[in-house]
Amino acid sequence: MSRLTSKLFGVVSAAVLGAPAFAYEMPTHRVLSEQAAAKSRLSQPDVLADLGLTKPITDPTQTFPIDYGSCRRK
C-alpha cells in the first residue's frame, strides 16, 4: 500500500468509526430516560412516596430529599 493510500484509509476509517459517537447526544438521553421512568415502577405514586418523593418522576421540579433518615419504611 502506498503512503497516500495508507493515510487516506486512516482518515476515512477515523471518520466512519468516530461518527456513531455523536449519535448519543443529550436530547437522545432525555428521551430514553423519560421513557424508562414512565415504564418503571417509579411512575407508581406509592413507590414514589416510599422514596420520599411527592411529585411525579417526570416533573422537572422533583428532587430527592436531603435528609437521609426521614424516608425509611417503618
mmCIF file of the N, C-alpha and C atoms, coordinates in Angstrom:
data_MODEL
# 
_entry.id   MODEL 
# 
loop_
_atom_site.group_PDB 
_atom_site.id 
_atom_site.type_symbol 
_atom_site.label_atom_id 
_atom_site.label_alt_id 
_atom_site.label_comp_id 
_atom_site.label_asym_id 
_atom_site.label_entity_id 
_atom_site.label_seq_id 
_atom_site.pdbx_PDB_ins_code 
_atom_site.Cartn_x 
_atom_site.Cartn_y 
_atom_site.Cartn_z 
_atom_site.occupancy 
_atom_site.B_iso_or_equiv 
_atom_site.pdbx_formal_charge 
_atom_site.auth_seq_id 
_atom_site.auth_comp_id 
_atom_site.auth_asym_id 
_atom_site.auth_atom_id 
_atom_site.pdbx_PDB_model_num 
ATOM 1   N N  . MET A 1 1  ? 0.839   -1.166 0.000  1.00 0.00 ? 1  MET A N  1 
ATOM 2   C CA . MET A 1 1  ? 0.000   0.000  0.000  1.00 0.00 ? 1  MET A CA 1 
ATOM 3   C C  . MET A 1 1  ? 0.893   1.242  0.000  1.00 0.00 ? 1  MET A C  1 
ATOM 4   N N  . SER A 1 2  ? 0.555   2.188  -0.796 1.00 0.00 ? 2  SER A N  1 
ATOM 5   C CA . SER A 1 2  ? 1.365   3.402  -0.824 1.00 0.00 ? 2  SER A CA 1 
ATOM 6   C C  . SER A 1 2  ? 1.085   4.260  0.407  1.00 0.00 ? 2  SER A C  1 
ATOM 7   N N  . ARG A 1 3  ? 1.966   5.179  0.640  1.00 0.00 ? 3  ARG A N  1 
ATOM 8   C CA . ARG A 1 3  ? 1.845   6.053  1.811  1.00 0.00 ? 3  ARG A CA 1 
ATOM 9   C C  . ARG A 1 3  ? 0.560   6.883  1.726  1.00 0.00 ? 3  ARG A C  1 
ATOM 10  N N  . LEU A 1 4  ? 0.203   7.393  0.556  1.00 0.00 ? 4  LEU A N  1 
ATOM 11  C CA . LEU A 1 4  ? -1.008  8.189  0.376  1.00 0.00 ? 4  LEU A CA 1 
ATOM 12  C C  . LEU A 1 4  ? -2.253  7.342  0.634  1.00 0.00 ? 4  LEU A C  1 
ATOM 13  N N  . THR A 1 5  ? -2.251  6.113  0.137  1.00 0.00 ? 5  THR A N  1 
ATOM 14  C CA . THR A 1 5  ? -3.382  5.216  0.352  1.00 0.00 ? 5  THR A CA 1 
ATOM 15  C C  . THR A 1 5  ? -3.545  4.903  1.837  1.00 0.00 ? 5  THR A C  1 
ATOM 16  N N  . SER A 1 6  ? -2.446  4.707  2.538  1.00 0.00 ? 6  SER A N  1 
ATOM 17  C CA . SER A 1 6  ? -2.497  4.427  3.978  1.00 0.00 ? 6  SER A CA 1 
ATOM 18  C C  . SER A 1 6  ? -3.082  5.601  4.748  1.00 0.00 ? 6  SER A C  1 
ATOM 19  N N  . LYS A 1 7  ? -2.648  6.802  4.395  1.00 0.00 ? 7  LYS A N  1 
ATOM 20  C CA . LYS A 1 7  ? -3.171  7.997  5.075  1.00 0.00 ? 7  LYS A CA 1 
ATOM 21  C C  . LYS A 1 7  ? -4.654  8.184  4.777  1.00 0.00 ? 7  LYS A C  1 
ATOM 22  N N  . LEU A 1 8  ? -5.026  7.989  3.530  1.00 0.00 ? 8  LEU A N  1 
ATOM 23  C CA . LEU A 1 8  ? -6.429  8.124  3.142  1.00 0.00 ? 8  LEU A CA 1 
ATOM 24  C C  . LEU A 1 8  ? -7.285  7.095  3.866  1.00 0.00 ? 8  LEU A C  1 
ATOM 25  N N  . PHE A 1 9  ? -6.793  5.864  3.936  1.00 0.00 ? 9  PHE A N  1 
ATOM 26  C CA . PHE A 1 9  ? -7.515  4.817  4.663  1.00 0.00 ? 9  PHE A CA 1 
ATOM 27  C C  . PHE A 1 9  ? -7.686  5.198  6.137  1.00 0.00 ? 9  PHE A C  1 
ATOM 28  N N  . GLY A 1 10 ? -6.646  5.752  6.743  1.00 0.00 ? 10 GLY A N  1 
ATOM 29  C CA . GLY A 1 10 ? -6.703  6.162  8.140  1.00 0.00 ? 10 GLY A CA 1 
ATOM 30  C C  . GLY A 1 10 ? -7.713  7.275  8.379  1.00 0.00 ? 10 GLY A C  1 
ATOM 31  N N  . VAL A 1 11 ? -7.738  8.257  7.498  1.00 0.00 ? 11 VAL A N  1 
ATOM 32  C CA . VAL A 1 11 ? -8.676  9.381  7.634  1.00 0.00 ? 11 VAL A CA 1 
ATOM 33  C C  . VAL A 1 11 ? -10.114 8.905  7.456  1.00 0.00 ? 11 VAL A C  1 
ATOM 34  N N  . VAL A 1 12 ? -10.356 8.092  6.441  1.00 0.00 ? 12 VAL A N  1 
ATOM 35  C CA . VAL A 1 12 ? -11.706 7.577  6.192  1.00 0.00 ? 12 VAL A CA 1 
ATOM 36  C C  . VAL A 1 12 ? -12.159 6.683  7.353  1.00 0.00 ? 12 VAL A C  1 
ATOM 37  N N  . SER A 1 13 ? -11.278 5.843  7.850  1.00 0.00 ? 13 SER A N  1 
ATOM 38  C CA . SER A 1 13 ? -11.616 4.967  8.977  1.00 0.00 ? 13 SER A CA 1 
ATOM 39  C C  . SER A 1 13 ? -11.971 5.779  10.216 1.00 0.00 ? 13 SER A C  1 
ATOM 40  N N  . ALA A 1 14 ? -11.193 6.808  10.495 1.00 0.00 ? 14 ALA A N  1 
ATOM 41  C CA . ALA A 1 14 ? -11.472 7.651  11.664 1.00 0.00 ? 14 ALA A CA 1 
ATOM 42  C C  . ALA A 1 14 ? -12.816 8.349  11.525 1.00 0.00 ? 14 ALA A C  1 
ATOM 43  N N  . ALA A 1 15 ? -13.120 8.814  10.324 1.00 0.00 ? 15 ALA A N  1 
ATOM 44  C CA . ALA A 1 15 ? -14.395 9.500  10.098 1.00 0.00 ? 15 ALA A CA 1 
ATOM 45  C C  . ALA A 1 15 ? -15.575 8.547  10.245 1.00 0.00 ? 15 ALA A C  1 
ATOM 46  N N  . VAL A 1 16 ? -15.445 7.361  9.705  1.00 0.00 ? 16 VAL A N  1 
ATOM 47  C CA . VAL A 1 16 ? -16.542 6.387  9.755  1.00 0.00 ? 16 VAL A CA 1 
ATOM 48  C C  . VAL A 1 16 ? -16.735 5.832  11.169 1.00 0.00 ? 16 VAL A C  1 
ATOM 49  N N  . LEU A 1 17 ? -15.649 5.503  11.829 1.00 0.00 ? 17 LEU A N  1 
ATOM 50  C CA . LEU A 1 17 ? -15.749 4.911  13.166 1.00 0.00 ? 17 LEU A CA 1 
ATOM 51  C C  . LEU A 1 17 ? -16.058 5.951  14.243 1.00 0.00 ? 17 LEU A C  1 
ATOM 52  N N  . GLY A 1 18 ? -15.722 7.193  14.027 1.00 0.00 ? 18 GLY A N  1 
ATOM 53  C CA . GLY A 1 18 ? -15.964 8.232  15.012 1.00 0.00 ? 18 GLY A CA 1 
ATOM 54  C C  . GLY A 1 18 ? -17.368 8.804  14.942 1.00 0.00 ? 18 GLY A C  1 
ATOM 55  N N  . ALA A 1 19 ? -18.043 8.669  13.816 1.00 0.00 ? 19 ALA A N  1 
ATOM 56  C CA . ALA A 1 19 ? -19.380 9.236  13.638 1.00 0.00 ? 19 ALA A CA 1 
ATOM 57  C C  . ALA A 1 19 ? -20.420 8.698  14.617 1.00 0.00 ? 19 ALA A C  1 
ATOM 58  N N  . PRO A 1 20 ? -20.472 7.393  14.907 1.00 0.00 ? 20 PRO A N  1 
ATOM 59  C CA . PRO A 1 20 ? -21.507 6.904  15.828 1.00 0.00 ? 20 PRO A CA 1 
ATOM 60  C C  . PRO A 1 20 ? -21.395 7.479  17.239 1.00 0.00 ? 20 PRO A C  1 
ATOM 61  N N  . ALA A 1 21 ? -20.259 7.984  17.617 1.00 0.00 ? 21 ALA A N  1 
ATOM 62  C CA . ALA A 1 21 ? -20.099 8.540  18.959 1.00 0.00 ? 21 ALA A CA 1 
ATOM 63  C C  . ALA A 1 21 ? -20.962 9.773  19.159 1.00 0.00 ? 21 ALA A C  1 
ATOM 64  N N  . PHE A 1 22 ? -21.324 10.461 18.096 1.00 0.00 ? 22 PHE A N  1 
ATOM 65  C CA . PHE A 1 22 ? -22.148 11.653 18.204 1.00 0.00 ? 22 PHE A CA 1 
ATOM 66  C C  . PHE A 1 22 ? -23.641 11.340 18.210 1.00 0.00 ? 22 PHE A C  1 
ATOM 67  N N  . ALA A 1 23 ? -24.026 10.100 18.032 1.00 0.00 ? 23 ALA A N  1 
ATOM 68  C CA . ALA A 1 23 ? -25.438 9.737  17.982 1.00 0.00 ? 23 ALA A CA 1 
ATOM 69  C C  . ALA A 1 23 ? -26.100 9.792  19.348 1.00 0.00 ? 23 ALA A C  1 
ATOM 70  N N  . TYR A 1 24 ? -25.343 9.707  20.415 1.00 0.00 ? 24 TYR A N  1 
ATOM 71  C CA . TYR A 1 24 ? -25.918 9.684  21.764 1.00 0.00 ? 24 TYR A CA 1 
ATOM 72  C C  . TYR A 1 24 ? -25.741 11.055 22.407 1.00 0.00 ? 24 TYR A C  1 
ATOM 73  N N  . GLU A 1 25 ? -26.529 11.992 21.993 1.00 0.00 ? 25 GLU A N  1 
ATOM 74  C CA . GLU A 1 25 ? -26.478 13.352 22.490 1.00 0.00 ? 25 GLU A CA 1 
ATOM 75  C C  . GLU A 1 25 ? -27.482 13.531 23.628 1.00 0.00 ? 25 GLU A C  1 
ATOM 76  N N  . MET A 1 26 ? -27.481 14.676 24.255 1.00 0.00 ? 26 MET A N  1 
ATOM 77  C CA . MET A 1 26 ? -28.354 14.962 25.397 1.00 0.00 ? 26 MET A CA 1 
ATOM 78  C C  . MET A 1 26 ? -29.841 14.780 25.076 1.00 0.00 ? 26 MET A C  1 
ATOM 79  N N  . PRO A 1 27 ? -30.349 15.266 23.930 1.00 0.00 ? 27 PRO A N  1 
ATOM 80  C CA . PRO A 1 27 ? -31.776 15.038 23.655 1.00 0.00 ? 27 PRO A CA 1 
ATOM 81  C C  . PRO A 1 27 ? -32.132 13.548 23.605 1.00 0.00 ? 27 PRO A C  1 
ATOM 82  N N  . THR A 1 28 ? -31.243 12.746 23.039 1.00 0.00 ? 28 THR A N  1 
ATOM 83  C CA . THR A 1 28 ? -31.478 11.300 22.991 1.00 0.00 ? 28 THR A CA 1 
ATOM 84  C C  . THR A 1 28 ? -31.514 10.731 24.399 1.00 0.00 ? 28 THR A C  1 
ATOM 85  N N  . HIS A 1 29 ? -30.585 11.156 25.238 1.00 0.00 ? 29 HIS A N  1 
ATOM 86  C CA . HIS A 1 29 ? -30.531 10.695 26.628 1.00 0.00 ? 29 HIS A CA 1 
ATOM 87  C C  . HIS A 1 29 ? -31.810 11.094 27.365 1.00 0.00 ? 29 HIS A C  1 
ATOM 88  N N  . ARG A 1 30 ? -32.285 12.308 27.153 1.00 0.00 ? 30 ARG A N  1 
ATOM 89  C CA . ARG A 1 30 ? -33.501 12.774 27.817 1.00 0.00 ? 30 ARG A CA 1 
ATOM 90  C C  . ARG A 1 30 ? -34.700 11.920 27.431 1.00 0.00 ? 30 ARG A C  1 
ATOM 91  N N  . VAL A 1 31 ? -34.856 11.662 26.138 1.00 0.00 ? 31 VAL A N  1 
ATOM 92  C CA . VAL A 1 31 ? -35.995 10.864 25.652 1.00 0.00 ? 31 VAL A CA 1 
ATOM 93  C C  . VAL A 1 31 ? -35.939 9.453  26.223 1.00 0.00 ? 31 VAL A C  1 
ATOM 94  N N  . LEU A 1 32 ? -34.767 8.825  26.175 1.00 0.00 ? 32 LEU A N  1 
ATOM 95  C CA . LEU A 1 32 ? -34.631 7.464  26.700 1.00 0.00 ? 32 LEU A CA 1 
ATOM 96  C C  . LEU A 1 32 ? -34.924 7.426  28.206 1.00 0.00 ? 32 LEU A C  1 
ATOM 97  N N  . SER A 1 33 ? -34.438 8.397  28.941 1.00 0.00 ? 33 SER A N  1 
ATOM 98  C CA . SER A 1 33 ? -34.646 8.441  30.387 1.00 0.00 ? 33 SER A CA 1 
ATOM 99  C C  . SER A 1 33 ? -36.112 8.661  30.730 1.00 0.00 ? 33 SER A C  1 
ATOM 100 N N  . GLU A 1 34 ? -36.771 9.563  30.012 1.00 0.00 ? 34 GLU A N  1 
ATOM 101 C CA . GLU A 1 34 ? -38.190 9.820  30.264 1.00 0.00 ? 34 GLU A CA 1 
ATOM 102 C C  . GLU A 1 34 ? -39.028 8.583  29.983 1.00 0.00 ? 34 GLU A C  1 
ATOM 103 N N  . GLN A 1 35 ? -38.750 7.898  28.896 1.00 0.00 ? 35 GLN A N  1 
ATOM 104 C CA . GLN A 1 35 ? -39.499 6.688  28.558 1.00 0.00 ? 35 GLN A CA 1 
ATOM 105 C C  . GLN A 1 35 ? -39.253 5.583  29.576 1.00 0.00 ? 35 GLN A C  1 
ATOM 106 N N  . ALA A 1 36 ? -38.018 5.442  30.013 1.00 0.00 ? 36 ALA A N  1 
ATOM 107 C CA . ALA A 1 36 ? -37.704 4.419  31.017 1.00 0.00 ? 36 ALA A CA 1 
ATOM 108 C C  . ALA A 1 36 ? -38.393 4.722  32.336 1.00 0.00 ? 36 ALA A C  1 
ATOM 109 N N  . ALA A 1 37 ? -38.395 5.975  32.757 1.00 0.00 ? 37 ALA A N  1 
ATOM 110 C CA . ALA A 1 37 ? -39.046 6.355  34.013 1.00 0.00 ? 37 ALA A CA 1 
ATOM 111 C C  . ALA A 1 37 ? -40.551 6.136  33.936 1.00 0.00 ? 37 ALA A C  1 
ATOM 112 N N  . ALA A 1 38 ? -41.151 6.451  32.793 1.00 0.00 ? 38 ALA A N  1 
ATOM 113 C CA . ALA A 1 38 ? -42.596 6.286  32.630 1.00 0.00 ? 38 ALA A CA 1 
ATOM 114 C C  . ALA A 1 38 ? -43.003 4.818  32.678 1.00 0.00 ? 38 ALA A C  1 
ATOM 115 N N  . LYS A 1 39 ? -42.138 3.915  32.235 1.00 0.00 ? 39 LYS A N  1 
ATOM 116 C CA . LYS A 1 39 ? -42.470 2.493  32.208 1.00 0.00 ? 39 LYS A CA 1 
ATOM 117 C C  . LYS A 1 39 ? -42.024 1.751  33.468 1.00 0.00 ? 39 LYS A C  1 
ATOM 118 N N  . SER A 1 40 ? -41.271 2.421  34.318 1.00 0.00 ? 40 SER A N  1 
ATOM 119 C CA . SER A 1 40 ? -40.751 1.753  35.505 1.00 0.00 ? 40 SER A CA 1 
ATOM 120 C C  . SER A 1 40 ? -41.728 1.869  36.674 1.00 0.00 ? 40 SER A C  1 
ATOM 121 N N  . ARG A 1 41 ? -41.359 1.282  37.773 1.00 0.00 ? 41 ARG A N  1 
ATOM 122 C CA . ARG A 1 41 ? -42.178 1.379  38.983 1.00 0.00 ? 41 ARG A CA 1 
ATOM 123 C C  . ARG A 1 41 ? -42.173 2.788  39.548 1.00 0.00 ? 41 ARG A C  1 
ATOM 124 N N  . LEU A 1 42 ? -41.259 3.621  39.082 1.00 0.00 ? 42 LEU A N  1 
ATOM 125 C CA . LEU A 1 42 ? -41.206 4.994  39.559 1.00 0.00 ? 42 LEU A CA 1 
ATOM 126 C C  . LEU A 1 42 ? -42.408 5.818  39.113 1.00 0.00 ? 42 LEU A C  1 
ATOM 127 N N  . SER A 1 43 ? -43.209 5.286  38.228 1.00 0.00 ? 43 SER A N  1 
ATOM 128 C CA . SER A 1 43 ? -44.418 6.002  37.815 1.00 0.00 ? 43 SER A CA 1 
ATOM 129 C C  . SER A 1 43 ? -45.588 5.721  38.762 1.00 0.00 ? 43 SER A C  1 
ATOM 130 N N  . GLN A 1 44 ? -45.381 4.842  39.747 1.00 0.00 ? 44 GLN A N  1 
ATOM 131 C CA . GLN A 1 44 ? -46.439 4.498  40.707 1.00 0.00 ? 44 GLN A CA 1 
ATOM 132 C C  . GLN A 1 44 ? -46.325 5.382  41.952 1.00 0.00 ? 44 GLN A C  1 
ATOM 133 N N  . PRO A 1 45 ? -47.421 6.067  42.321 1.00 0.00 ? 45 PRO A N  1 
ATOM 134 C CA . PRO A 1 45 ? -47.380 7.002  43.452 1.00 0.00 ? 45 PRO A CA 1 
ATOM 135 C C  . PRO A 1 45 ? -46.920 6.375  44.768 1.00 0.00 ? 45 PRO A C  1 
ATOM 136 N N  . ASP A 1 46 ? -47.292 5.115  45.047 1.00 0.00 ? 46 ASP A N  1 
ATOM 137 C CA . ASP A 1 46 ? -46.888 4.505  46.318 1.00 0.00 ? 46 ASP A CA 1 
ATOM 138 C C  . ASP A 1 46 ? -45.383 4.280  46.381 1.00 0.00 ? 46 ASP A C  1 
ATOM 139 N N  . VAL A 1 47 ? -44.777 3.943  45.264 1.00 0.00 ? 47 VAL A N  1 
ATOM 140 C CA . VAL A 1 47 ? -43.324 3.770  45.217 1.00 0.00 ? 47 VAL A CA 1 
ATOM 141 C C  . VAL A 1 47 ? -42.637 5.113  45.432 1.00 0.00 ? 47 VAL A C  1 
ATOM 142 N N  . LEU A 1 48 ? -43.165 6.149  44.803 1.00 0.00 ? 48 LEU A N  1 
ATOM 143 C CA . LEU A 1 48 ? -42.590 7.487  44.979 1.00 0.00 ? 48 LEU A CA 1 
ATOM 144 C C  . LEU A 1 48 ? -42.683 7.927  46.433 1.00 0.00 ? 48 LEU A C  1 
ATOM 145 N N  . ALA A 1 49 ? -43.816 7.667  47.063 1.00 0.00 ? 49 ALA A N  1 
ATOM 146 C CA . ALA A 1 49 ? -43.991 8.049  48.469 1.00 0.00 ? 49 ALA A CA 1 
ATOM 147 C C  . ALA A 1 49 ? -42.992 7.308  49.358 1.00 0.00 ? 49 ALA A C  1 
ATOM 148 N N  . ASP A 1 50 ? -42.740 6.049  49.075 1.00 0.00 ? 50 ASP A N  1 
ATOM 149 C CA . ASP A 1 50 ? -41.753 5.285  49.854 1.00 0.00 ? 50 ASP A CA 1 
ATOM 150 C C  . ASP A 1 50 ? -40.357 5.885  49.728 1.00 0.00 ? 50 ASP A C  1 
ATOM 151 N N  . LEU A 1 51 ? -40.088 6.512  48.607 1.00 0.00 ? 51 LEU A N  1 
ATOM 152 C CA . LEU A 1 51 ? -38.788 7.144  48.382 1.00 0.00 ? 51 LEU A CA 1 
ATOM 153 C C  . LEU A 1 51 ? -38.746 8.581  48.901 1.00 0.00 ? 51 LEU A C  1 
ATOM 154 N N  . GLY A 1 52 ? -39.879 9.069  49.404 1.00 0.00 ? 52 GLY A N  1 
ATOM 155 C CA . GLY A 1 52 ? -39.934 10.434 49.909 1.00 0.00 ? 52 GLY A CA 1 
ATOM 156 C C  . GLY A 1 52 ? -40.186 11.463 48.829 1.00 0.00 ? 52 GLY A C  1 
ATOM 157 N N  . LEU A 1 53 ? -40.670 11.028 47.685 1.00 0.00 ? 53 LEU A N  1 
ATOM 158 C CA . LEU A 1 53 ? -40.951 11.936 46.572 1.00 0.00 ? 53 LEU A CA 1 
ATOM 159 C C  . LEU A 1 53 ? -42.431 12.250 46.538 1.00 0.00 ? 53 LEU A C  1 
ATOM 160 N N  . THR A 1 54 ? -42.760 13.514 46.286 1.00 0.00 ? 54 THR A N  1 
ATOM 161 C CA . THR A 1 54 ? -44.152 13.935 46.333 1.00 0.00 ? 54 THR A CA 1 
ATOM 162 C C  . THR A 1 54 ? -44.739 14.267 44.976 1.00 0.00 ? 54 THR A C  1 
ATOM 163 N N  . LYS A 1 55 ? -43.911 14.374 43.962 1.00 0.00 ? 55 LYS A N  1 
ATOM 164 C CA . LYS A 1 55 ? -44.364 14.738 42.616 1.00 0.00 ? 55 LYS A CA 1 
ATOM 165 C C  . LYS A 1 55 ? -44.058 13.592 41.659 1.00 0.00 ? 55 LYS A C  1 
ATOM 166 N N  . PRO A 1 56 ? -44.709 13.573 40.499 1.00 0.00 ? 56 PRO A N  1 
ATOM 167 C CA . PRO A 1 56 ? -44.385 12.537 39.503 1.00 0.00 ? 56 PRO A CA 1 
ATOM 168 C C  . PRO A 1 56 ? -42.907 12.592 39.109 1.00 0.00 ? 56 PRO A C  1 
ATOM 169 N N  . ILE A 1 57 ? -42.367 11.465 38.763 1.00 0.00 ? 57 ILE A N  1 
ATOM 170 C CA . ILE A 1 57 ? -40.951 11.370 38.418 1.00 0.00 ? 57 ILE A CA 1 
ATOM 171 C C  . ILE A 1 57 ? -40.622 12.188 37.172 1.00 0.00 ? 57 ILE A C  1 
ATOM 172 N N  . THR A 1 58 ? -41.607 12.451 36.333 1.00 0.00 ? 58 THR A N  1 
ATOM 173 C CA . THR A 1 58 ? -41.390 13.242 35.123 1.00 0.00 ? 58 THR A CA 1 
ATOM 174 C C  . THR A 1 58 ? -41.452 14.742 35.383 1.00 0.00 ? 58 THR A C  1 
ATOM 175 N N  . ASP A 1 59 ? -41.809 15.149 36.597 1.00 0.00 ? 59 ASP A N  1 
ATOM 176 C CA . ASP A 1 59 ? -41.869 16.569 36.946 1.00 0.00 ? 59 ASP A CA 1 
ATOM 177 C C  . ASP A 1 59 ? -40.441 17.103 37.091 1.00 0.00 ? 59 ASP A C  1 
ATOM 178 N N  . PRO A 1 60 ? -40.063 18.103 36.309 1.00 0.00 ? 60 PRO A N  1 
ATOM 179 C CA . PRO A 1 60 ? -38.687 18.597 36.371 1.00 0.00 ? 60 PRO A CA 1 
ATOM 180 C C  . PRO A 1 60 ? -38.321 19.255 37.705 1.00 0.00 ? 60 PRO A C  1 
ATOM 181 N N  . THR A 1 61 ? -39.322 19.596 38.516 1.00 0.00 ? 61 THR A N  1 
ATOM 182 C CA . THR A 1 61 ? -39.026 20.206 39.820 1.00 0.00 ? 61 THR A CA 1 
ATOM 183 C C  . THR A 1 61 ? -38.874 19.166 40.923 1.00 0.00 ? 61 THR A C  1 
ATOM 184 N N  . GLN A 1 62 ? -39.074 17.896 40.602 1.00 0.00 ? 62 GLN A N  1 
ATOM 185 C CA . GLN A 1 62 ? -38.940 16.833 41.597 1.00 0.00 ? 62 GLN A CA 1 
ATOM 186 C C  . GLN A 1 62 ? -37.473 16.667 41.975 1.00 0.00 ? 62 GLN A C  1 
ATOM 187 N N  . THR A 1 63 ? -37.213 16.661 43.260 1.00 0.00 ? 63 THR A N  1 
ATOM 188 C CA . THR A 1 63 ? -35.861 16.417 43.748 1.00 0.00 ? 63 THR A CA 1 
ATOM 189 C C  . THR A 1 63 ? -35.927 15.384 44.856 1.00 0.00 ? 63 THR A C  1 
ATOM 190 N N  . PHE A 1 64 ? -34.813 14.746 45.124 1.00 0.00 ? 64 PHE A N  1 
ATOM 191 C CA . PHE A 1 64 ? -34.745 13.798 46.221 1.00 0.00 ? 64 PHE A CA 1 
ATOM 192 C C  . PHE A 1 64 ? -34.537 14.548 47.523 1.00 0.00 ? 64 PHE A C  1 
ATOM 193 N N  . PRO A 1 65 ? -35.120 14.043 48.617 1.00 0.00 ? 65 PRO A N  1 
ATOM 194 C CA . PRO A 1 65 ? -34.922 14.710 49.906 1.00 0.00 ? 65 PRO A CA 1 
ATOM 195 C C  . PRO A 1 65 ? -33.460 14.615 50.353 1.00 0.00 ? 65 PRO A C  1 
ATOM 196 N N  . ILE A 1 66 ? -33.027 15.619 51.096 1.00 0.00 ? 66 ILE A N  1 
ATOM 197 C CA . ILE A 1 66 ? -31.640 15.672 51.550 1.00 0.00 ? 66 ILE A CA 1 
ATOM 198 C C  . ILE A 1 66 ? -31.448 14.861 52.824 1.00 0.00 ? 66 ILE A C  1 
ATOM 199 N N  . ASP A 1 67 ? -32.450 14.815 53.677 1.00 0.00 ? 67 ASP A N  1 
ATOM 200 C CA . ASP A 1 67 ? -32.339 14.103 54.952 1.00 0.00 ? 67 ASP A CA 1 
ATOM 201 C C  . ASP A 1 67 ? -32.399 12.608 54.691 1.00 0.00 ? 67 ASP A C  1 
ATOM 202 N N  . TYR A 1 68 ? -31.293 11.921 54.900 1.00 0.00 ? 68 TYR A N  1 
ATOM 203 C CA . TYR A 1 68 ? -31.199 10.501 54.563 1.00 0.00 ? 68 TYR A CA 1 
ATOM 204 C C  . TYR A 1 68 ? -32.059 9.611  55.445 1.00 0.00 ? 68 TYR A C  1 
ATOM 205 N N  . GLY A 1 69 ? -32.372 10.001 56.668 1.00 0.00 ? 69 GLY A N  1 
ATOM 206 C CA . GLY A 1 69 ? -33.106 9.136  57.568 1.00 0.00 ? 69 GLY A CA 1 
ATOM 207 C C  . GLY A 1 69 ? -34.604 9.342  57.577 1.00 0.00 ? 69 GLY A C  1 
ATOM 208 N N  . SER A 1 70 ? -35.106 10.350 56.885 1.00 0.00 ? 70 SER A N  1 
ATOM 209 C CA . SER A 1 70 ? -36.514 10.678 57.007 1.00 0.00 ? 70 SER A CA 1 
ATOM 210 C C  . SER A 1 70 ? -37.432 9.850  56.123 1.00 0.00 ? 70 SER A C  1 
ATOM 211 N N  . CYS A 1 71 ? -36.924 9.074  55.192 1.00 0.00 ? 71 CYS A N  1 
ATOM 212 C CA . CYS A 1 71 ? -37.770 8.376  54.230 1.00 0.00 ? 71 CYS A CA 1 
ATOM 213 C C  . CYS A 1 71 ? -37.738 6.866  54.359 1.00 0.00 ? 71 CYS A C  1 
ATOM 214 N N  . ARG A 1 72 ? -37.276 6.376  55.454 1.00 0.00 ? 72 ARG A N  1 
ATOM 215 C CA . ARG A 1 72 ? -37.193 4.919  55.616 1.00 0.00 ? 72 ARG A CA 1 
ATOM 216 C C  . ARG A 1 72 ? -38.545 4.345  56.007 1.00 0.00 ? 72 ARG A C  1 
ATOM 217 N N  . ARG A 1 73 ? -38.798 3.140  55.526 1.00 0.00 ? 73 ARG A N  1 
ATOM 218 C CA . ARG A 1 73 ? -40.035 2.453  55.916 1.00 0.00 ? 73 ARG A CA 1 
ATOM 219 C C  . ARG A 1 73 ? -39.964 2.051  57.374 1.00 0.00 ? 73 ARG A C  1 
ATOM 220 N N  . LYS A 1 74 ? -41.107 2.025  57.975 1.00 0.00 ? 74 LYS A N  1 
ATOM 221 C CA . LYS A 1 74 ? -41.157 1.650  59.392 1.00 0.00 ? 74 LYS A CA 1 
ATOM 222 C C  . LYS A 1 74 ? -41.638 0.235  59.556 1.00 0.00 ? 74 LYS A C  1 
# 
